Amino acid sequence: MPSPSPHLSLSDIAVLARVQRPVVSNWRRRYADFPSPETEEGNRSWFDGREVTGWLTTHGLGNTPIEDLAPELAAHGLVRLAEEIGGRRLVVVLGALLCLHHMNDGFPSDMTEDALLARVQRMDSEDEFFLRELKEDPTLTLRLAPLAEELIEAAYTPAGAHEHLMSHRHRLGLTGSDTGSLSPELRRLILRIADPLGHARDDGTLTVADPYALCGDLLHDVVATLDDPSDSVVLAAERRTDLARLVRRRLVLAGVAEFDLDVQTGTELEEGMADLDLLVTLLPYQAGEGRSRAWFLEEIEAISVLLRPGRTAVIIGPTDALVGELDTEEAQIRSRLLRGNLVESVTALPGGVDPSRPGYGSALWTLRRDPVPAARGRVLISDISDRTLDEGVRNTLAEDILLWRAEGHHLGGHDPRHGLAVPIQDLEKRFGEALLPPGPPASRIRSRMAHDRPALIAEAEARLSEAERRARVHVEVSGPLRGALERRIGPAPRRVTIGTLIQQGRVSGVKGHRIADEHIDPAGQVDVLGPDEVLGGAPRGGRRIDRLVLAAVYPYVALTEPGDVVYTSSPEFGVLVDHEGASLVAFPARVLRVNPDARRPLSPRVLALLVDGASSVRRPAGAVRATRGVGEVVLPDLHPQEVARLDEFLAEADRRRALLDAQYAELDTIRRLSAAGFTDGTLTVSGD
């Protein structure tokens, strides 16, 4: 019997389809076969989830791949269920059912309460994996069994279903400092640095351990990289009994053989089971006000004892303990680790790598017993705390550490991109000081950019001189800027709203277009103008879209015409005249287009000036929206001759501003290159 179909609101459908909420409302109006609501609660409509996914599949709408719709729908259903029975309980019972399905190769054909519990008792008689979870509430177990089967069908295997469940555990409410929440980017970095395949033995087996397993994320990542997960021996410890049992289930589902798996409840690994090849761990969270830096360093020291020669440990812990300044007692512990040639690398990580605690700084240590001779007496110290942990940074940092592990320090060797190989004796002289690189990476100092920087500054200085010369010539030819602006005598011009201008055909409104982020390509041919460009937060040309993508995915869009006035009211009001045209306006930005053939024509510059000066387009502090919409904005209806004279003045002001902008751009270039050069020590000021 299938589980009930989840009910989705319009906002839920937008999340499911990975589109903005108004897009779903447009679908509902545009398509007559859009699913009808199942129920109505106040102003909210609830739709049958399976009908919605079928409709999205039929029409090919949304940005979610078709194969991901069923798992995403299941995730929405899980969220609703977690609100009812509790997230932790849901994750535990569903995970136990998935483990039973895996070990039993399916559920009993007779899905009665007695038959299911009898099978549970037989498959886990020693209560290592799921017996207590499934016997605690037989009614709930029987209720969730159909949902477990649906998750397996959506993910193809019980293991895939369980990983889908674990990836959504924070949405379901399984949160807290004791569950682990490293970002996917940091987990990928740890996996690259750990190099499981490089630590596997000649017969392909690998013994990996984690003394603080939490939910088993790092252990699962390591095991999943092996060609055959059954070649792994896994040792783990976890202080919480429920999480220790969760880790057992997760690793058995991942393919680890039961007799090659030992998960202890507590803090001690079963060391006698096998010799370790690799250790990965996230040291437990401690709140800042009660955090003991000495405890973290002592734990690292205890971990180092477990390593055999040539084996590695990858450890994540708090920044203040692993790379910060220390008192005498703490520094002595760190000094023992350094002098023992156990610390291979130290890396300060960017903030936010633990999504549940954005303000919690993290650092990464790798330990290596008996490193290669060329690495003895030195530690690779890196600092990427000011970088985004994107694929490029992950790859270069991992290459730095892996090559340091393999080659050590020698002339002509690899120059790290993010740090320096620092002699331990130099670190000892800085006893207790922060473990940060004493200077920029050598690769940066020796880079082509550092070599060319003086020439680049000289070129910018030459361009600045030329821009200054052009500005002087323009002023000499044109004379001082005179707009002949004076106080108006007599009646003020009559007032007219933009809505009236549109009705009169003097101005027309054009909507902006919704563009998916993945279609933005800096190498494209068409500029994209959105709120950032209009408000000056991003330069024009920074965001573009390819013409072929535009034609294939957005065949209905129209590009701007020269002179279009692009405006936005979110996050604040701003206006920009697109003199070149042929740009794509991205929602929520919109366009006002002047009709030059109208009886009383406006010019784009004058219209932009008047709209920008209207107080009613501004949003008062604390207000959700502006006092009036753009159509209700009242403007003075200037005489055509006055419009022409004002436009001429504004055009000259624009020309002079462009000349100044050219100088500002070169000054910014000189300042940026100088700052980089003096920061990394490659520039100086001559005495001449």
C-alpha positions in Angstrom: 0.0 0.0 0.0 1.6 3.3 -1.1 2.1 6.1 1.4 -0.2 9.2 1.0 0.9 11.7 -1.5 2.4 14.8 0.1 0.4 18.0 -0.1 2.3 21.0 -1.6 1.6 24.7 -1.4 2.4 27.0 -4.3 5.6 27.9 -2.5 6.5 24.3 -2.1 5.9 23.7 -5.8 8.3 26.6 -6.6 11.0 24.9 -4.4 10.3 21.5 -6.0 10.7 23.0 -9.5 13.6 25.3 -8.5 11.8 28.4 -9.8 10.7 31.7 -8.2 7.3 31.7 -6.6 5.6 34.0 -9.2 6.5 31.5 -11.9 4.2 28.9 -10.4 1.3 31.4 -10.3 1.9 32.1 -14.0 1.8 28.4 -14.8 -1.5 28.1 -12.9 -3.0 30.9 -15.0 -1.5 29.9 -18.3 -2.1 26.1 -18.3 -5.6 24.9 -18.2 -4.5 21.4 -17.1 -2.5 22.7 -14.0 -3.5 20.4 -11.1 -6.5 21.5 -9.1 -6.1 22.1 -5.3 -6.9 19.1 -3.1 -7.8 21.3 -0.1 -8.1 25.0 0.8 -7.0 26.4 4.2 -7.8 30.1 4.5 -5.9 31.8 1.6 -3.6 28.8 1.0 -4.2 26.0 -1.6 -2.7 22.5 -1.2 -2.0 20.4 -4.2 -1.5 16.6 -4.6 2.3 16.2 -4.9 2.2 13.3 -7.3 -0.1 15.1 -9.6 2.3 18.1 -9.6 5.4 16.0 -10.4 3.5 14.2 -13.2 2.4 17.6 -14.6 6.0 19.0 -14.4 7.3 15.9 -16.1 4.7 16.0 -18.9 5.3 19.7 -19.7 9.1 19.7 -19.1 8.8 22.8 -16.9 11.0 23.9 -14.1 14.7 23.6 -13.5 14.7 20.3 -11.6 15.9 17.3 -13.6 13.1 14.8 -14.2 15.0 12.1 -12.4 15.3 14.3 -9.3 11.6 15.1 -9.0 10.6 11.9 -7.2 13.3 12.2 -4.5 12.5 15.9 -4.1 8.8 15.1 -3.6 9.7 12.5 -1.1 11.8 15.1 0.8 8.8 17.4 0.9 6.7 14.6 2.3 9.4 13.8 4.9 9.4 17.5 6.1 5.6 17.3 6.6 6.0 14.0 8.5 8.9 15.3 10.6 6.7 18.2 11.7 4.2 15.6 13.0 6.3 13.0 14.7 9.7 14.8 15.1 12.7 14.9 12.9 15.1 12.8 14.9 12.5 10.0 15.4 11.6 10.0 11.7 15.3 9.8 10.6 16.0 7.0 13.1 13.0 4.8 12.3 13.2 5.3 8.5 16.9 4.6 8.6 16.3 1.4 10.6 13.7 0.3 8.0 16.1 0.9 5.1 18.8 -1.1 6.9 16.3 -4.0 7.5 15.3 -3.9 3.8 19.0 -4.1 2.8 19.9 -6.9 5.2 16.8 -8.9 4.5 16.7 -8.1 0.7 13.3 -6.6 1.0 10.4 -6.4 3.5 8.2 -9.5 4.4 5.5 -10.2 1.8 3.0 -10.3 4.6 3.3 -6.7 5.9 1.5 -7.2 9.2 2.8 -5.9 12.5 3.6 -9.3 13.8 5.3 -10.5 10.6 7.4 -7.4 10.4 8.5 -7.5 14.0 9.3 -11.2 13.8 11.6 -10.5 10.8 13.2 -7.7 12.7 13.9 -10.0 15.7 15.4 -12.6 13.5 17.6 -10.3 11.4 19.0 -8.3 14.4 18.7 -10.6 17.4 21.7 -9.0 19.1 20.2 -5.5 18.6 23.3 -4.0 16.9 21.4 -2.2 14.1 17.7 -1.6 14.3 15.9 -4.0 16.7 15.1 -1.4 19.4 14.2 1.4 16.9 11.6 -0.7 15.1 10.1 -2.4 18.2 9.7 0.8 20.2 6.6 1.9 18.3 5.3 -1.0 16.1 2.4 1.1 14.8 4.8 3.8 13.5 7.2 1.2 12.1 4.3 -0.3 10.0 3.1 3.2 9.0 6.6 4.2 7.7 7.4 0.9 5.8 5.6 2.0 2.6 7.4 5.3 2.7 10.7 3.5 3.0 9.8 1.4 -0.1 9.0 4.6 -2.0 12.3 6.1 -1.0 14.1 3.0 -2.3 12.2 3.1 -5.5 13.1 6.8 -6.1 16.8 6.3 -5.2 17.1 2.7 -6.7 18.8 1.2 -3.6 18.3 1.3 0.2 21.8 2.9 0.4 20.8 5.7 -2.0 17.6 6.2 -0.1 19.4 6.5 3.2 21.9 9.0 1.8 19.0 11.0 0.5 17.5 11.0 4.0 20.9 12.0 5.5 21.3 14.9 3.0 18.0 16.3 4.2 18.4 15.6 7.9 18.8 19.3 8.8 15.6 20.2 6.9 13.9 17.4 8.9 15.1 18.8 12.2 18.0 16.5 13.0 20.2 19.4 14.0 22.6 20.3 16.8 26.2 20.5 17.5 26.4 16.8 18.0 25.2 15.7 14.6 27.9 17.3 12.3 27.1 19.8 9.6 30.2 20.4 7.5 29.5 22.0 4.1 29.7 19.8 1.0 32.6 21.9 -0.2 34.7 21.2 2.9 33.8 17.5 2.8 35.1 17.3 -0.8 38.3 19.0 0.3 38.8 16.6 3.2 38.3 13.7 0.9 40.9 15.0 -1.6 43.4 15.6 1.1 42.7 12.3 2.8 43.5 10.5 -0.5 41.8 7.1 0.4 43.0 5.3 -2.7 46.6 6.5 -2.0 46.4 4.9 1.4 44.9 1.6 0.3 47.2 -1.5 0.7 48.5 -3.6 -2.1 45.5 -5.9 -1.9 43.1 -2.9 -2.2 41.9 -2.9 1.4 41.8 0.2 3.6 41.3 0.6 7.3 39.8 3.9 8.2 38.9 5.3 11.6 37.0 8.2 13.2 37.0 8.7 16.9 34.2 11.3 16.8 32.0 9.9 14.1 28.8 12.0 14.8 26.5 10.9 11.9 29.3 9.3 10.0 29.6 11.8 7.1 33.4 11.6 6.8 33.6 7.8 7.1 30.9 7.4 4.5 32.7 9.7 2.1 35.9 7.7 2.4 34.2 4.3 2.0 32.2 5.6 -1.0 35.4 6.4 -3.0 36.6 2.8 -3.0 35.9 0.6 -6.0 34.5 -2.0 -3.6 33.3 -0.6 -0.2 33.5 -4.2 1.2 37.3 -3.8 0.9 37.2 -1.4 3.8 37.6 -2.0 7.6 36.0 0.8 9.6 36.6 1.7 13.2 34.6 4.4 14.8 33.5 5.8 18.2 30.6 8.0 19.0 29.5 9.2 22.4 25.8 9.2 21.7 24.2 5.7 21.5 21.6 6.7 19.0 24.2 8.2 16.6 26.5 5.3 17.1 23.7 3.0 15.9 22.9 5.3 13.0 26.6 5.2 11.9 26.5 1.3 12.0 23.4 1.3 9.8 24.8 3.9 7.4 28.1 2.1 6.8 26.4 -1.4 6.4 24.1 0.2 3.8 27.2 1.7 2.1 28.6 -1.8 1.6 30.9 -2.3 4.6 30.8 -5.9 5.8 29.4 -6.4 9.3 32.5 -8.3 10.5 34.7 -5.4 9.2 32.8 -2.8 11.1 33.2 -1.7 14.7 31.4 1.3 16.1 32.0 1.8 19.8 29.6 3.8 22.0 32.0 6.2 23.8 35.3 7.8 22.8 37.7 4.8 22.5 38.4 3.0 19.2 38.8 -0.8 19.1 42.4 -0.4 18.1 43.2 -4.1 18.2 40.8 -4.9 15.3 43.2 -3.6 12.6 46.1 -1.3 11.9 44.9 2.1 10.8 45.7 3.3 7.3 43.8 6.6 7.5 42.0 8.7 10.2 39.5 11.4 9.5 37.6 13.3 12.2 35.7 16.5 13.1 36.6 17.3 16.7 33.5 17.9 18.9 32.0 21.4 19.1 32.5 23.4 22.2 30.9 26.8 22.9 33.4 29.6 22.9 32.8 30.7 26.5 33.7 27.2 27.8 36.1 26.0 25.1 39.4 24.5 26.2 42.1 24.9 23.6 44.4 22.6 25.5 41.8 19.8 25.3 41.7 20.0 21.4 45.5 19.9 21.2 45.6 16.9 23.7 43.1 15.1 21.5 45.3 15.7 18.4 48.2 14.3 20.4 46.2 11.2 21.3 45.2 10.7 17.7 48.8 10.9 16.6 49.6 7.9 18.8 47.3 5.8 16.6 49.2 6.4 13.4 51.6 3.9 11.9 54.6 5.1 9.8 53.5 6.6 6.5 49.8 6.9 7.5 47.8 10.1 7.7 45.2 11.8 9.9 43.0 14.6 8.7 41.5 16.7 11.6 39.0 19.6 11.6 38.8 21.7 14.7 38.2 25.3 16.0 40.4 28.1 14.6 41.4 29.5 17.9 42.8 26.1 19.1 44.4 25.0 15.9 45.9 28.2 14.4 45.3 30.9 17.0 47.6 32.4 19.7 48.1 30.1 22.7 49.1 30.5 26.3 52.2 28.8 27.7 50.6 25.5 28.6 48.7 25.2 25.3 51.8 26.2 23.3 53.8 23.5 25.0 51.4 20.8 23.7 51.6 22.2 20.2 55.3 22.4 20.4 55.6 18.7 21.3 53.5 17.9 18.2 55.7 20.1 16.0 59.0 18.9 17.3 57.9 15.3 16.9 57.6 15.8 13.1 54.0 14.7 13.3 52.3 17.8 11.9 52.3 17.7 8.1 50.1 20.8 7.3 48.0 23.4 9.0 45.3 25.3 7.1 43.1 28.2 8.3 39.7 27.7 6.6 37.1 30.3 5.5 34.2 31.0 7.7 30.9 29.3 7.1 32.2 25.8 6.5 29.9 24.7 9.3 26.5 25.9 8.1 24.8 25.4 11.4 27.3 27.7 13.1 28.4 30.4 10.6 30.4 32.3 13.2 32.4 29.2 14.2 35.9 29.4 12.7 37.5 26.1 11.6 41.0 25.0 10.7 42.4 21.8 9.2 45.4 19.8 10.4 47.0 16.8 8.7 49.3 14.5 10.7 51.8 12.1 9.2 54.1 9.8 11.0 57.5 9.4 9.4 57.1 11.8 6.5 59.3 11.8 3.5 62.9 13.0 4.4 62.5 16.2 2.4 59.5 17.2 4.5 61.2 16.6 7.9 61.7 19.7 10.0 59.1 21.8 8.1 55.3 22.3 8.2 53.2 23.4 5.3 51.1 26.4 6.7 48.3 27.8 4.5 45.7 30.4 4.9 42.5 30.4 2.8 40.4 32.1 5.4 39.7 35.0 3.0 38.9 32.8 0.0 35.7 31.0 -1.1 36.0 27.3 -0.9 35.1 26.8 -4.6 36.4 24.0 -6.8 39.5 26.0 -7.9 40.6 26.7 -4.3 39.9 23.1 -3.2 41.9 21.6 -6.1 45.0 23.9 -5.6 45.0 23.5 -1.8 44.7 19.7 -2.1 47.5 19.6 -4.7 49.7 21.7 -2.4 49.2 19.2 0.5 49.4 16.0 -1.6 52.6 17.1 -3.3 54.1 18.2 0.0 53.3 14.8 1.3 54.9 13.1 -1.6 57.9 15.3 -2.3 58.5 17.6 0.6 60.8 20.6 0.2 63.5 20.9 -2.4 64.8 23.4 -4.9 62.9 23.3 -8.2 60.0 21.5 -6.5 56.3 22.5 -6.4 55.6 26.0 -5.0 52.5 26.0 -2.9 49.7 28.3 -4.1 48.2 29.0 -0.7 51.0 28.8 1.9 54.6 28.3 2.8 56.7 25.4 4.1 58.0 26.9 7.3 60.9 25.4 9.3 59.8 24.1 12.7 62.7 25.9 14.4 61.2 29.2 13.1 57.8 28.2 14.5 59.5 27.5 17.9 61.0 31.0 17.9 57.4 32.3 17.6 56.4 30.1 20.5 52.6 30.5 21.2 52.0 32.8 18.2 49.4 32.2 15.6 50.2 29.4 13.0 49.8 31.5 9.9 52.1 31.8 6.9 54.9 34.4 7.6 54.5 35.8 4.1 52.8 35.3 0.8 53.2 32.0 -1.1 56.4 31.8 -3.1 54.3 31.0 -6.2 52.7 34.4 -5.8 56.0 36.2 -5.5 57.4 34.4 -8.5 54.3 34.7 -10.6 54.2 36.4 -13.9 51.7 38.9 -12.5 54.2 39.9 -9.7 57.0 40.2 -12.3 54.8 42.3 -14.7 53.2 44.5 -12.0 55.6 47.5 -12.3 55.1 47.5 -16.0 51.3 47.3 -15.6 51.4 50.2 -13.2 53.4 52.3 -15.6 50.9 51.5 -18.4 48.0 52.6 -16.2 49.9 55.8 -15.4 50.4 56.5 -19.1 46.7 55.9 -19.7 45.8 58.2 -16.8 47.9 60.9 -18.4 46.2 60.4 -21.7 42.7 60.5 -20.1 43.7 63.8 -18.3 44.9 65.3 -21.6 41.6 64.4 -23.3 39.6 66.0 -20.5 41.7 69.2 -20.7 41.2 69.4 -24.5 37.5 68.8 -24.2 37.1 71.6 -21.6 39.3 73.9 -23.7 37.1 73.3 -26.8 33.7 73.2 -25.1 34.4 75.8 -22.4 32.9 75.7 -19.0 29.8 73.6 -18.4 26.8 76.0 -18.7 23.3 74.7 -18.5 21.6 78.1 -18.4 19.6 76.8 -15.5 17.7 79.4 -13.6 14.7 79.8 -11.3 11.4 79.4 -13.1 9.2 82.5 -13.3 5.5 82.0 -13.9 3.3 79.0 -13.7 4.8 75.6 -13.2 4.4 72.9 -15.9 1.3 70.8 -15.6 1.8 67.4 -13.9 1.3 64.1 -15.6 1.7 60.5 -14.3 3.9 57.9 -16.1 0.7 55.9 -16.5 -0.8 58.8 -18.5 2.3 59.0 -20.6 1.9 55.4 -21.5 -1.8 55.9 -22.4 -0.8 58.8 -24.6 1.8 56.6 -26.4 4.7 58.9 -25.4 6.3 56.1 -23.3 5.8 52.4 -23.2 6.6 49.9 -20.5 8.5 46.7 -21.1 8.8 43.9 -18.5 12.1 42.3 -17.4 12.8 38.6 -18.0 13.5 35.9 -15.5 16.9 34.4 -16.3 18.3 31.2 -14.6 21.6 31.7 -12.9 23.2 28.8 -14.7 22.6 30.5 -18.0 24.8 33.5 -17.1 28.1 33.2 -18.9 30.8 35.9 -18.7 31.9 34.8 -22.2 28.4 35.5 -23.7 27.7 38.1 -26.2 24.6 39.8 -24.7 24.9 42.1 -21.6 22.4 41.3 -18.8 21.1 44.4 -16.9 19.5 43.7 -13.5 19.3 45.6 -10.2 23.0 45.3 -9.5 23.9 46.9 -12.8 21.3 49.6 -12.5 22.2 50.5 -8.9 26.0 50.5 -9.7 26.8 47.5 -7.6 28.2 45.6 -10.6 29.7 46.9 -13.8 28.0 46.5 -17.1 29.3 43.5 -19.0 30.0 41.6 -15.9 27.0 39.4 -16.5 26.3 38.1 -20.0 24.4 35.4 -21.8 25.2 33.5 -24.9 23.1 34.3 -28.0 22.5 30.6 -28.8 21.3 30.0 -25.2 19.1 33.0 -25.5 17.5 31.8 -28.7 17.1 28.2 -27.5 15.9 28.8 -23.9 14.3 32.3 -24.1 12.9 32.6 -27.6 10.3 35.1 -26.4 12.6 37.7 -25.0 13.2 41.1 -26.6 16.4 43.0 -26.2 16.6 46.7 -25.3 16.7 49.4 -27.9 19.2 52.3 -27.8 17.9 54.9 -25.3 15.8 52.6 -23.2 15.4 53.7 -19.6 16.1 50.7 -17.3 14.8 51.0 -13.7 14.4 48.9 -10.6 12.6 49.4 -7.3 14.2 46.5 -5.5 16.2 46.4 -3.3 16.0 50.2 -3.8 15.1 52.5 -6.6 17.6 53.2 -9.4 17.5 54.2 -13.0 20.0 53.7 -16.0 19.9 54.8 -19.6 21.0 52.1 -21.9 22.4 54.2 -24.7 23.8 51.2 -26.7 20.8 48.9 -26.5 20.9 45.2 -27.4 20.9 44.2 -23.8 18.7 41.8 -21.8 16.9 43.3 -18.8 16.6 40.8 -16.0 13.6 40.9 -13.6 12.9 42.7 -11.3 14.4 45.5 -13.5 12.0 46.9 -16.1 12.1 49.3 -19.0 10.5 52.6 -19.9 10.8 53.2 -23.7 10.5 56.7 -25.1 8.5 57.2 -28.3 10.5 59.9 -30.3 7.6 60.3 -32.8 5.1 61.4 -30.1 3.4 64.8 -30.3 5.3 66.0 -27.1 8.3 63.7 -27.1 10.6 63.2 -24.1 14.2 62.2 -24.3 15.6 59.1 -22.5 18.0 61.3 -20.4 15.2 63.7 -19.4 12.8 60.9 -18.5 15.5 59.2 -16.4 16.3 62.5 -14.6 12.7 63.2 -13.8 11.9 59.7 -12.7 15.0 59.5 -10.5 14.1 62.8 -8.9 10.5 61.8 -8.0 10.2 61.3 -4.3 7.3 58.9 -4.6 9.5 56.2 -6.1 11.6 56.0 -2.9 10.8 53.5 -0.2 10.6 55.0 3.2 12.7 53.4 5.9 10.9 50.4 7.3 8.4 50.3 4.5 7.9 47.1 2.4 7.3 49.0 -0.8 7.5 52.5 -2.3 4.6 54.9 -1.7 3.5 54.6 -5.3 4.1 52.3 -8.2 6.0 53.7 -11.2 2.8 54.1 -13.2 1.5 56.5 -10.5 4.6 58.6 -10.3 3.9 62.2 -11.2 6.3 64.2 -13.4 6.3 67.7 -14.8 5.2 67.7 -18.5 8.0 69.9 -19.9 7.6 71.8 -23.2 9.5 70.1 -26.1 11.9 73.0 -26.5 12.7 72.8 -22.8 13.2 69.0 -23.1 15.6 69.6 -26.0 17.7 72.2 -24.1 17.8 70.0 -20.9 18.8 67.0 -23.0 21.7 68.9 -24.5 22.9 69.9 -21.1 22.6 66.3 -19.7 24.4 64.9 -22.8 27.4 67.3 -22.2 27.3 66.3 -18.4 27.5 62.7 -19.4 30.4 63.3 -21.8 32.4 65.0 -19.0 31.5 62.3 -16.5 32.8 59.7 -18.9 36.1 61.5 -19.1 36.3 61.6 -15.3 35.3 57.9 -15.1 38.2 57.0 -17.4 40.6 58.7 -14.9 39.0 57.1 -11.9 39.3 53.7 -13.5 43.1 54.1 -14.1 43.5 55.5 -10.5 41.7 52.4 -9.2 43.9 50.1 -11.3 47.1 51.8 -9.9 45.8 51.6 -6.4 44.8 47.9 -6.7 48.1 46.8 -8.3 50.1 48.8 -5.7 48.2 47.3 -2.8 48.8 43.8 -4.1 52.5 44.4 -4.7 53.2 46.0 -1.3 51.1 43.4 0.5 53.1 40.4 -0.9 56.4 42.3 -0.7 57.2 42.5 -4.4 57.0 46.3 -4.8 59.0 49.2 -3.2 59.3 52.9 -3.8 62.5 54.0 -5.4 64.5 56.8 -3.8 64.9 58.7 -7.1 
